[in-house]
Amino acid sequence: MSTEAAKPTLFNRFLNAIEKSGNKLPDPAILFLYLMLFVWVLSALLAPIDFGEVHPLTGAELRVNSLLTGSALANFLATMVTTFTGFAPLGIVLVAMLGVGVAENSGWIDAGLKKLLNVTPKMLLTPMLIFIAIVSHTAADAGYILVIPLGGVIFYAAGRHPLAGIAAAFAGVSGGFSANFIPSAIDPLIMSFTLEAARILDPEIALNPLNNIYFTGISSILIVLVGWFVTDKIVEPRLAKTVVDGDEEAMPQMEDVSDKESRAFWMGFGAMILGIVGLIAWAIPADSALRGPDMVDPNVMSLTSFNAPLMQAIVPLIFIFLLIPGVVYGVVSGKYSSSKDMIDNMSKSMQSMGYYIVMAFFCALFIDAFATSNIGLLVALKGAQFLQSLALPGQITIVGIIILSASVNLLVGSASAKWALIAPIFVPMLMQLGISPDLTQAAYRVGDSVSNIITPLLPYFPLVVVFCQRYVKNTGIGTLISMMIPYSIIFGIAWTIFLLVYWWIGIPLSFEASYVYP
């Protein structure tokens, strides 16, 4: 090989610089502490300034709240415990991991993966994994807890670099967050904010709860193909020199599944299927206790409404549906001799979560401080107003919304919270340009998705770092961001072009959805 051929490309040198500089940052837990202190100081400096803004939902004056006043510091101390315990990802992760611990440590997941690898060609592992990650959106945040670590396990067991598997799964779960052909609770939730914003200009307008479902469904094909290319051609080759130095005992080994283990796996799988069938039978009746009032029509009891008990019970259901096959496998395979074995497996999974709990503590305090200060909200509003002031043509404005949404996403993590803030500006503005609320929402969802994977403000970002450290001990924020930047950039470019071409061809965004207004 020539010297020139061995030289890294300019893009790889850029990613190496990102990784090197990022990993020079303090430990992620300490970094969140420093960021919290920075927000405190910044809030005190900005609090006296009148930015002339009002909250688009309440109409109240929007100012930066100083976090260095006596009352703010007293409130910080008084609410520290509840801020931590109320940090949404914490309970979700820990409860789900109890079930994961039983299914994984009993051997059920390992046996299933070996069977899966026996029937899946190695070259198709990447698209299969990204596809599973996209489908996981249907079950709220389940993908972060199940599919992302599964990506590392599958790739490692297949003799590929485990961090590439984690990156591919993370890209599908979070970078392709709005790419899904199966309706989920996020669809009507986002639409409800779009509808309220549209009614500022047209009080009689009505929108379909799934007003982007055709676009998001076809987008899932795009994300699988683009993610496959980025993983196999950019991310995994770059990881070739990254040594896997994690705990060997915690990593799957490619051994044959014995007849007894195979029988135990299928019995565990059958038990899980029976449980799912029972859940479906419970959910089908129109008066099922698992249903809740539809967000658009409260007279309709829906299973996919954001407040439906079924949607609220996703994490406990994950726990149950992993616990059952894990226990059945353990008993049938002979690995469980008493109930204590199951508890030991749960304890083992919690031991691996110790570092995540520490990071989650500081992450929760930082995100709470950032939200309380109103700095993120102010940046979102100023950015939206700047874009509005440019008075650009419709297509360029749509691209601008994607870019702004992706940028604001680095500061405000919640998809619904961001849209609640900027929809009242964007939706009526584009309606006056003849662009429908359905198209504006589609543009927002593209921008909101593509930068999820490079912002440490994503509540699950620390968890993904922990999953990586299982295989490469010195994995830091820089390592993860450098792995995900290629996905973020290429997803952003490809998905934006895809939306513009989709619009130009005139493929419907959904049933009862349009591109133009009125």
C-alpha positions in Angstrom: 0.0 0.0 0.0 1.3 3.5 -0.9 1.9 6.2 1.7 -0.8 8.3 0.2 -3.3 5.4 0.4 -2.5 5.0 4.1 -3.2 8.7 4.9 -6.5 9.3 6.6 -9.0 11.4 4.6 -9.8 15.0 5.6 -13.1 13.8 7.1 -11.4 11.1 9.1 -8.9 13.7 10.4 -11.8 15.9 11.4 -13.5 13.0 13.3 -10.2 12.1 14.9 -9.8 15.7 16.1 -13.4 15.7 17.5 -12.7 12.4 19.3 -9.3 13.5 20.7 -10.6 16.9 21.9 -13.8 15.5 23.2 -12.1 12.8 25.2 -9.9 15.5 26.8 -13.0 16.8 28.5 -13.6 15.8 32.1 -15.5 12.6 33.0 -19.1 13.0 31.7 -20.5 13.2 35.2 -18.1 16.0 36.1 -18.7 17.7 32.8 -22.4 17.9 33.6 -21.5 19.5 36.9 -19.4 22.1 35.2 -22.1 22.8 32.7 -24.6 23.3 35.4 -22.3 25.8 37.1 -21.8 27.6 33.8 -25.5 27.9 33.3 -25.8 29.3 36.8 -23.3 32.1 36.0 -24.7 32.7 32.5 -28.2 33.0 33.9 -27.1 35.6 36.4 -25.4 37.7 33.7 -28.4 37.5 31.3 -31.2 38.0 33.9 -31.0 41.8 34.0 -31.4 42.0 30.2 -34.9 42.6 28.7 -35.0 40.7 25.5 -38.5 41.9 24.7 -39.9 38.3 24.3 -43.1 36.8 25.4 -43.8 33.1 25.9 -45.7 32.0 22.7 -48.1 29.7 24.7 -48.8 31.8 27.9 -48.2 35.3 26.6 -46.2 36.0 29.7 -42.9 38.0 29.6 -40.0 35.7 28.8 -36.8 36.5 30.7 -33.8 34.6 31.8 -34.1 33.5 35.5 -31.0 34.0 37.6 -30.0 30.8 39.4 -27.6 32.5 41.7 -30.2 34.3 43.9 -30.8 33.2 47.4 -34.3 31.9 46.7 -33.0 30.0 43.6 -30.2 28.3 45.5 -32.5 27.5 48.3 -35.0 25.9 45.9 -32.1 24.0 44.2 -31.2 22.4 47.6 -34.8 21.7 48.5 -35.6 20.0 45.2 -32.3 18.2 44.5 -33.6 14.8 45.5 -36.9 15.1 43.6 -35.1 16.5 40.6 -32.9 13.4 40.5 -35.6 10.8 41.3 -38.0 12.6 38.9 -35.4 12.4 36.0 -37.5 10.4 33.5 -34.8 8.2 32.0 -33.6 7.0 35.4 -36.7 5.0 36.4 -37.3 3.9 32.8 -33.7 2.5 32.5 -33.6 0.8 35.9 -36.9 -0.9 35.7 -36.3 -2.2 32.2 -32.8 -3.3 33.1 -34.2 -5.5 35.8 -36.0 -7.5 33.1 -33.1 -7.3 30.7 -30.8 -8.6 33.5 -32.8 -11.8 33.9 -33.2 -12.4 30.1 -29.5 -11.7 29.4 -27.8 -13.3 32.4 -30.0 -16.5 32.3 -28.8 -17.0 28.7 -32.1 -16.5 26.9 -30.9 -13.5 24.9 -27.6 -15.1 24.1 -29.3 -18.2 22.7 -31.6 -16.1 20.7 -28.8 -14.1 19.2 -26.9 -17.2 18.2 -30.0 -18.5 16.4 -30.5 -15.1 14.7 -26.9 -15.0 13.5 -27.2 -18.5 12.1 -30.0 -17.4 9.7 -28.9 -13.8 9.0 -26.2 -13.2 6.4 -23.3 -11.2 8.0 -23.7 -8.5 5.3 -27.3 -7.9 6.3 -26.7 -7.5 10.0 -26.4 -3.7 9.7 -29.7 -3.0 7.9 -31.5 -5.5 10.0 -30.3 -3.8 13.2 -31.2 -0.3 12.0 -34.7 -1.6 10.9 -35.3 -3.1 14.4 -34.1 0.2 15.9 -36.7 2.2 13.8 -39.5 -0.2 14.7 -38.6 0.2 18.4 -39.9 3.8 18.2 -43.4 2.3 18.6 -42.6 1.4 22.1 -41.6 4.8 23.4 -38.0 4.9 24.6 -37.6 1.1 24.6 -35.0 1.3 21.8 -32.5 3.1 24.0 -32.7 0.4 26.6 -33.0 -2.7 24.5 -31.9 -2.2 20.9 -28.8 -0.1 21.4 -27.0 -2.5 23.7 -28.3 -5.3 21.5 -26.4 -3.7 18.6 -23.1 -4.1 20.4 -23.9 -7.7 21.4 -24.9 -8.7 17.8 -21.9 -7.1 16.2 -19.4 -8.5 18.7 -20.9 -12.0 18.5 -20.6 -11.8 14.7 -16.9 -10.9 14.9 -17.5 -7.2 14.1 -16.6 -4.2 16.1 -19.3 -3.8 18.9 -19.1 0.0 18.9 -20.2 0.0 15.3 -23.2 -2.0 16.3 -24.0 0.4 19.1 -23.6 3.4 16.7 -25.9 1.8 14.0 -28.6 1.1 16.6 -28.3 4.6 18.1 -28.6 6.1 14.7 -31.7 4.1 14.0 -33.3 4.7 17.4 -32.5 8.4 17.8 -31.1 9.8 14.6 -34.0 8.4 12.6 -36.5 9.2 15.4 -39.1 10.4 13.0 -38.7 7.6 10.5 -41.3 4.9 11.3 -44.1 3.2 9.4 -45.9 2.2 12.5 -47.9 4.9 14.3 -46.8 5.7 17.8 -47.8 8.1 20.6 -45.4 10.8 19.4 -47.4 11.3 16.2 -50.6 12.7 17.7 -48.6 14.5 20.4 -46.6 16.5 17.9 -49.7 17.0 15.7 -51.6 18.5 18.6 -49.1 21.4 18.9 -49.2 21.9 15.1 -53.0 22.1 15.3 -53.0 24.6 18.1 -50.4 26.8 16.2 -52.4 26.5 13.0 -55.6 27.7 14.8 -53.9 31.0 15.6 -54.5 31.8 11.9 -57.4 29.5 11.1 -59.6 28.6 14.1 -61.6 26.1 12.0 -58.7 24.1 10.6 -58.5 20.3 11.3 -55.5 18.0 10.9 -55.2 14.2 10.9 -53.5 12.8 14.0 -51.2 10.8 11.6 -50.6 13.7 9.2 -47.0 12.6 8.3 -47.3 8.8 8.4 -46.7 8.2 4.7 -43.6 10.4 4.8 -42.2 9.0 8.0 -42.9 5.5 6.7 -41.1 5.9 3.4 -38.3 7.8 5.3 -37.6 4.6 7.3 -36.3 3.0 4.0 -34.1 6.0 3.5 -32.7 5.8 7.0 -32.0 2.1 6.8 -30.1 2.5 3.5 -28.1 5.6 4.5 -27.4 4.2 8.0 -26.2 1.0 6.4 -23.8 2.9 4.1 -22.4 5.1 7.0 -21.9 2.2 9.3 -20.2 -0.2 6.9 -18.2 2.4 4.9 -17.3 5.2 7.4 -17.9 4.3 11.0 -16.7 0.6 11.2 -13.5 1.0 9.1 -12.6 4.0 11.4 -13.0 1.8 14.4 -10.7 -0.9 13.1 -7.8 0.2 15.3 -9.9 0.7 18.4 -9.1 -2.2 20.7 -11.9 -4.0 22.5 -10.7 -4.2 26.1 -13.9 -4.7 28.0 -14.8 -7.5 30.5 -14.7 -10.7 28.5 -17.2 -12.4 30.9 -19.8 -9.7 30.0 -19.5 -10.3 26.2 -21.2 -13.1 24.2 -19.2 -16.0 22.9 -20.1 -17.7 19.7 -20.7 -21.2 20.8 -23.2 -23.7 19.5 -26.6 -23.8 21.2 -27.1 -27.3 22.7 -30.4 -29.2 22.2 -31.4 -28.5 25.8 -30.6 -24.7 25.5 -32.5 -24.6 22.2 -35.6 -26.2 23.8 -35.3 -23.8 26.7 -35.1 -20.9 24.3 -38.2 -21.8 22.4 -40.2 -22.5 25.6 -39.2 -19.1 26.9 -40.1 -17.5 23.6 -43.4 -19.3 23.6 -44.2 -18.1 27.1 -43.4 -14.5 26.0 -45.7 -14.9 22.9 -48.5 -16.2 25.2 -48.1 -13.1 27.3 -48.3 -10.8 24.3 -51.4 -12.6 23.0 -53.0 -12.1 26.5 -52.2 -8.4 26.4 -53.7 -8.1 22.9 -56.9 -9.8 24.1 -57.0 -7.4 27.0 -56.5 -4.4 24.8 -59.0 -5.2 21.9 -62.3 -4.5 23.6 -63.5 -0.9 23.1 -64.0 -0.5 26.9 -60.5 -1.9 27.7 -58.9 -0.4 30.8 -55.7 0.0 28.6 -57.4 2.6 26.5 -57.4 6.4 27.1 -59.2 9.4 25.6 -57.9 10.3 22.1 -56.0 13.6 21.9 -58.1 14.8 19.0 -61.5 13.4 19.8 -61.8 12.7 23.6 -65.0 10.7 22.9 -62.9 8.0 21.3 -61.0 5.6 23.5 -57.6 5.0 21.9 -54.7 2.6 22.6 -52.1 4.9 21.1 -53.1 8.1 22.9 -50.2 9.6 24.8 -52.1 9.2 28.0 -53.5 5.7 27.4 -52.5 3.3 30.2 -51.0 1.0 27.5 -48.6 3.7 26.4 -47.8 4.6 30.0 -47.1 0.9 30.8 -44.6 0.3 28.0 -41.6 0.0 30.4 -43.3 -2.3 32.9 -44.4 -4.4 30.0 -40.8 -4.6 28.8 -39.8 -5.7 32.2 -42.5 -8.4 32.3 -42.0 -9.7 28.8 -38.2 -10.1 29.3 -38.6 -11.5 32.8 -40.9 -14.3 31.8 -38.8 -15.9 29.0 -35.6 -15.4 31.1 -37.1 -17.3 34.0 -38.5 -20.1 31.8 -35.2 -20.4 30.0 -33.3 -20.5 33.3 -35.5 -23.2 34.8 -35.7 -25.4 31.6 -32.0 -25.1 30.8 -31.1 -26.0 34.4 -29.3 -22.6 35.1 -31.9 -21.7 37.8 -32.0 -24.0 40.8 -33.9 -21.5 43.0 -35.6 -18.1 42.9 -32.4 -16.6 44.3 -30.7 -17.1 40.9 -33.2 -14.8 39.3 -32.6 -12.1 42.0 -28.8 -12.6 41.5 -29.3 -11.8 37.8 -31.2 -8.7 38.6 -28.5 -7.6 41.0 -25.8 -8.2 38.4 -27.6 -5.9 36.0 -27.9 -3.2 38.6 -24.2 -3.4 39.4 -23.5 -2.5 35.7 -25.7 0.6 36.1 -23.8 2.2 39.0 -21.8 4.5 36.8 -25.0 5.5 34.8 -26.8 6.4 38.0 -23.9 8.8 39.0 -24.0 10.4 35.6 -27.8 10.6 35.6 -27.6 12.5 38.9 -25.5 15.3 37.5 -27.2 15.2 34.1 -30.6 15.7 35.8 -29.4 18.7 37.8 -27.9 20.3 34.7 -31.0 19.8 32.5 -33.2 21.1 35.3 -31.0 24.2 35.6 -31.0 24.8 31.9 -34.8 24.5 31.7 -35.4 26.7 34.8 -33.1 29.5 33.5 -35.2 29.8 30.2 -31.9 30.2 28.2 -32.9 27.3 25.8 -36.3 28.8 25.2 -34.9 32.2 24.5 -32.5 30.8 22.0 -35.3 28.8 20.2 -37.5 31.9 19.9 -34.7 34.2 18.7 -33.7 31.7 16.1 -37.2 31.3 14.8 -37.7 35.0 14.6 -34.5 35.5 12.7 -35.6 32.9 10.2 -38.9 34.6 9.9 -37.3 38.0 9.3 -35.4 36.7 6.3 -38.6 36.2 4.3 -37.1 33.5 2.2 -39.0 31.4 -0.5 -40.9 28.4 0.7 -38.4 25.7 -0.2 -35.5 27.6 1.4 -37.6 28.4 4.4 -38.3 24.6 4.8 -34.6 23.9 4.7 -34.1 26.7 7.2 -36.6 25.2 9.6 -34.8 21.8 9.4 -31.4 23.5 10.2 -32.9 25.6 13.0 -34.7 22.6 14.5 -31.5 20.6 14.4 -29.5 23.4 16.0 -32.1 24.1 18.8 -32.2 20.4 19.4 -28.6 20.7 20.8 -30.0 22.9 23.6 -33.6 21.7 24.2 -33.9 17.9 24.2 -37.7 17.2 24.2 -39.2 17.0 20.8 -42.6 18.1 22.0 -41.3 20.9 24.2 -39.3 22.5 21.3 -42.3 22.2 18.9 -44.6 23.7 21.5 -42.3 26.8 21.5 -41.6 27.3 17.8 -44.7 25.9 16.2 -46.7 29.1 17.0 -44.1 31.1 15.0 -43.4 28.7 12.1 -46.8 27.2 11.4 -48.8 30.5 10.9 -45.9 32.1 9.1 -45.7 29.4 6.5 -49.5 29.2 6.2 -49.4 32.8 5.0 -46.8 31.7 2.4 -49.3 28.9 1.2 -47.4 26.1 2.9 -49.6 23.6 4.9 -49.1 22.8 8.6 -48.5 19.2 7.6 -45.5 20.1 5.5 -44.1 22.4 8.2 -44.4 19.7 10.8 -42.6 17.2 8.5 -39.7 19.6 8.1 -39.5 20.1 11.9 -39.4 16.3 12.5 -36.5 15.9 10.1 -34.4 18.6 11.9 -35.4 17.3 15.3 -34.2 13.8 14.6 -30.8 14.2 12.9 -29.0 16.0 15.7 -30.3 13.8 18.6 -27.3 11.6 18.3 -24.7 14.3 18.8 -26.1 16.2 21.8 -25.1 15.3 25.3 -28.4 17.0 26.4 -30.2 13.9 25.1 -31.2 12.3 28.4 -30.1 8.9 27.2 -26.7 10.0 25.9 -24.9 9.1 29.1 -26.5 5.6 28.9 -25.1 5.1 25.4 -21.6 6.0 26.7 -22.0 3.4 29.4 -23.0 0.8 26.8 -19.8 1.6 24.8 -17.6 1.3 27.9 -18.7 -2.3 28.3 -16.5 -3.0 25.3 -14.0 -0.1 25.2 -13.2 1.0 28.7 -11.9 4.5 27.8 -14.9 5.5 25.7 -15.8 9.1 26.4 -18.2 11.7 25.1 -15.7 12.6 22.3 -15.6 8.9 21.1 -19.4 8.7 20.9 -19.9 12.1 19.2 -17.1 11.4 16.6 -18.8 8.1 15.8 -22.2 9.7 15.4 -21.3 12.9 13.5 -21.2 11.1 10.1 -24.7 9.8 10.7 -25.9 13.3 11.8 -24.4 15.1 8.8 -25.4 12.6 6.1 -28.9 11.9 7.6 -29.4 15.7 7.6 -28.4 16.2 4.0 -30.0 13.1 2.6 -33.3 13.5 4.5 -33.6 17.2 3.6 -33.1 16.4 -0.1 -35.5 13.5 0.2 -38.2 15.8 1.7 -37.8 18.4 -1.1 -37.9 15.7 -3.8 -40.9 14.1 -2.1 -42.7 17.5 -2.0 -41.7 18.2 -5.7 -43.1 14.8 -6.9 -46.2 15.4 -4.8 -46.3 12.1 -2.9 -49.0 12.5 -0.2 -47.6 13.1 3.3 -50.5 11.1 4.7 -54.2 10.6 4.2 -56.1 13.8 4.6 -52.8 15.8 4.5 -51.7 18.5 2.1 -48.8 20.6 1.0 -50.6 23.8 0.4 -52.8 26.1 2.5 -55.6 26.7 2.1 
